[in-house]
């Protein structure tokens, strides 16, 4: 049976990847699309990117026969839309983050459990061929016991072209919940080690976004995985505006173990490895990428066949809670100083 998707909100570009994937999937169809923001709606219609059928999310939920609601609206709007979708008995698929408050997440988790509904999310770093190869290297044991993981997730701020709502007070919800959630989700999948504890989170305005002092354009997280492996992540909007997505610091993962190290960058062509036995750095080809795996995992769970290491509802809700708790901790620290 085909999965019928209705999309609500196109104000973040990530959602177009899901929209395209749903349209291309033989077992999925798009049955409705809503954009409540008039300016965004006009742009979409002029460009012909999306066939808009509704201008009200409430009307879409009331009038369509979709069984899954996909959400790509402003971050701070997503929680309420997700709750409304679940309350209507629909499954949920959202760009990350799925919400910006723990209260919203509590309700989402409650509804998904009570109604037996699935929650999907566009946490897509694990779809990359170089990240898949890095995981293979780590889990092979050739690096020895894992000691440290350093994740650099710098993004360009692009003040002149990034959607203005990012910098509107109350719309964004925090850089850890926005960017850091990718790495928080990736670590157990990548290393096979669950989180032990997160020791410190800091978020601040580093003056790159000096025009918007409320916007915390920089964030860092320090913590431990279950075997004592140290994790450090930098999730800052400090990358150069034009070249930022092409630089190696856009999702660079450097891993050290007791017998060697390995490093991968999202846009790189190889994974670099050196063990104690290697006289030179080795470069390994990526594994085949797994595009749209987040959609595949969602459909598998819907079919009662969840992948053992896939993006399940349980995993998505757990990492969302972790990110929101860290976000609250970092924000509280900033206010105290």
N, C-alpha and C positions, 0 to 999 in steps of 0.2 A: 504494500500500500504506500502511495506517495505521501511524503511529509509536506504539509502545506504551511508555508512560511508567510507571515505578515511582518513587514518592517515598519518600525516606528523610530523616526529620527535619523537624519543623515548629516549631523553637524560635526562629526569627526570622520576623517577620510578612511579610517580603518574599516568602517562598516561596508565600504564598497567591495573589499576583498571577500567578505562573507556573502554579500549580495551576488557577486559574480560566481562564487563557488556554488551557491544554491541553484542558480540558474543553469549551471553547467552539469549539475548532478542528475543522473537519470531517475533517481528516486525522490527528487525534491521538486517543488514548484513554488514560485512566488505568486500569491493570490491577492495581495494588497500591499500598499505602501503609504505611509503617512509622514508628512512633514508639517509641523505646526508653525514653524518660523516662516513668515511670509517671504523674507529676503532669500533664505536658503531654498525655499520651495520654488521661487521664481527662477533662481539660477539652475536648479535641477531640471526644471521643465524646459528652459531655454537650451540647455546643453543636451537634452534628450537622454540623460544618464539613467533616470528612473521614471517609471510610469506612476505618477502620484495618483492615488485613488481617494485619499482622505486628507482633510486638513485638521482633523480632531482625533487624538488618540482614543478618547472615550467612544467616539462613534465607530472607529475601526474595530475596537473590541466588541462592540455591540452588534455590528453589522456583518462581520466576515466569518467564514467557516474555517479559518486557520486553526491548526492545532499547535503551532509554535509561533511565539512572538520574538522577533529579533530587534534588539535595541542599540541604536548608535547616537543617541541624543547627547546633549551637554552632560558631563559627568554627574553633576548634582541633581539632574532630573531623572537619572536612570533608576534609582532606588524605587521611587514612587511608581514609575512605569512598570518596573519588574513586579512589584507587589500587585498592581492592578492586573497584570497579565496572569499571574499565578492564581489570584483570587477568581479570575474568570475560568479557571480550569485548563489554561494553556501551558505548555512547556515553554521554557525561557532560554533564549540564546542571546548573549550580550557581548559587545565589545568590552574590554576591561577598562576601568573597573566596573563591576556590576552595580555598585552603589558607593556612597561616600560616608555612611554612618553605620555604627554598630547596631543601632536600633533598627534601621532598615534591614540590615543583614539578618538580625534575629527573626524578623517577620518573614523574610524570604526563605530562610531555612525551615521555619515552622510550616509554612505553606507547602514547600516542596515535599516535606516529610508527610504531612497530613494527607495530601492529595496524590502522593505517588508520582510527582512530576520531576522531570529532568531539568537540570540547569547546565547549559553550555557556555563557554567563554572563549574569546579569541586570545588565548595565551599560546602564542605560536612559535616561540624560539626553538622548541624541540622539533620543529619541522625542517630545520636547516641541515643540509648534508654535513657541514663541518662540525656542527654541534653533535650530530649523531655519531660521527667518527670519534670526537673527543670522548663521548660517553663510552664507546667501545674500548678505547685505550684505558680509561680510568678503571672500568670494570674488569678488564683483563688481568689486572694486578701487576702489570709490568712497571708501574710507577712506585710499587711498594705500598706501604700504609699511607693513606692520604693525610697530609699535614696542613696545607693552606689552600684556600681558593680565593682568588682576587677577581672581582667582576667590575669592569668599567662599562657603565651604560650611559655615557655622555650623549646628550642630544643637542642639536642646534635649537636655539630659542626662536629665531626668525620672527622677531617682533613685528616686522612690516607685513608678513604674509600669513603668520599663524592666525587661526580664528580668534577674533577679538574676545569671545566669551571666556577664553582661557584666563584673561587678565581682569575679568569682571568679578568683584568680590562675591564669594559664595558659590561660584560656578565650577571651580576646578576641583577642590577637595584635597589637594596635597600631592606632592611629587613622589613620595614613597608609594602611595596608593596608585598613582598613575604609571610610573616607570618601574619602581623597585619591585612591584608585585611579580614581574616577569622572572627576576632572579630568585625571589623567594619561592616561587613555584618550581623553578628549574632545578634547584639544588638536590632535593631528594631523588628526583628522576635521574639526574646526571650521575650522582655519586653512589646511590643506593643507601645513603645515610639520612635518617630523619633529622629534623631540627631538635637540638637539645635545649638551647636557650639563646635568646637574642639579648645582648648585653647593653647595647647603646644605639640610639638613633638620633641623628641631628638633622634639622632642616632649617635653612636660613636664606635670606635674600643677599646674594653675593654682589649685588649692584649691576649685574648684567641686565637685570630687569629693574633698573633704578627708577624708572618712571612709574612702577607699580610696586611700591615697597611692601604691600601685603602679600605679593606673590613670592613664594619660597622657591627660587630657581635652582637651589642646590640642596642635595640630601645625601647623607652617608649612613650606612648601617654596619654594625659590627656584631658578630655572634658566633656560636659554636654549633657544629653538627654533632651527632650522637657519639662519635668516637673521639671527640675533642678537636676535630678539624676546625681550624679558624676560618671564618668567612669575613671578608670585607667587601662592601659594595659601595660604589660611588655612582649616584643616579642624578646627575646634574645637567641643567640646560646651559652648559658652558662651551659646547663644541662650536667651532666657527660656523657662521650661518650658512655659507654657500657650500662648503666641503664637508660639513659635519657628518652626513650619512655615509660618506665614502672613507672616512678615517678609520684606522684600526681600533680606536677607542669606542667606536659605536658597537657595543656588545663584544668586548674582548674578555675572554675567560682564561686566566692563567692558574694552573694547578700544579702544586708541588707535593711530591710524596717522598718517602724515605729512600727511594731508589731512582728518582728521576722527576722530570717535569714535562708538562704538555701545555700548549697554548692554541687557542682558536679565536678568530674574530668572525663575526657574523658574515661580513662581506668578503672574507679571504678565500683563496682558492685551495688552501691546504691547512692541515693541522700540523703544528711543529712539535716534535718530540725529541727529548734527549734523556737517556738513562745513564747510570754510572758506567755502563759498558760501551757507550757510544762515544767515539772520538769526535764526531761532528753531529750537528743538529740534523735530524731527519725530517722530511716533509711527506706527510701522508695525504693521499687524495681523499676527498670527502666521500661519504656514503651517498647513495641516492637520496635526494630530498623527498620529504613526505608532505607535499603541499595539501593544504586544507585538512590536515589531520585532526584539527580541533572539531571540524564538522563531522568527519568520519567517526571520531570517538563518541560524539553526541548521538549520532544515528545508531551506533552499535549498542550504546546503553539503552536507547529507546527500544531496540529490538531484543533486549534482555540478554545481550552478549557483550558486556563491557570488557574492554581490554584491561589486562592486569596492571599495566603501567600507563594507561591512557588518562585523558582528562575526563574524569567522572564527576558527577555532581558532588560527591563527598570531597574530592580533592579540590575542586573549585571553591566550595564554600569554606573549606579549611584555610586555604591560602588567602582568601579574601579577609577572613577574620584575622589572620596573622598580620596582613598588611595594614588593616585598619587599626589594630592595637598598636603597631609600631608608629603609624601615622599620628595617633593620639599622643603617644609618648614623646615623639619628636616635637610636635606642636606645643605640648605643655612645657617642654624644656625651653623652647624659644620664648614663650611668654614670660617664664620666670627670669629670663635674662634681659 
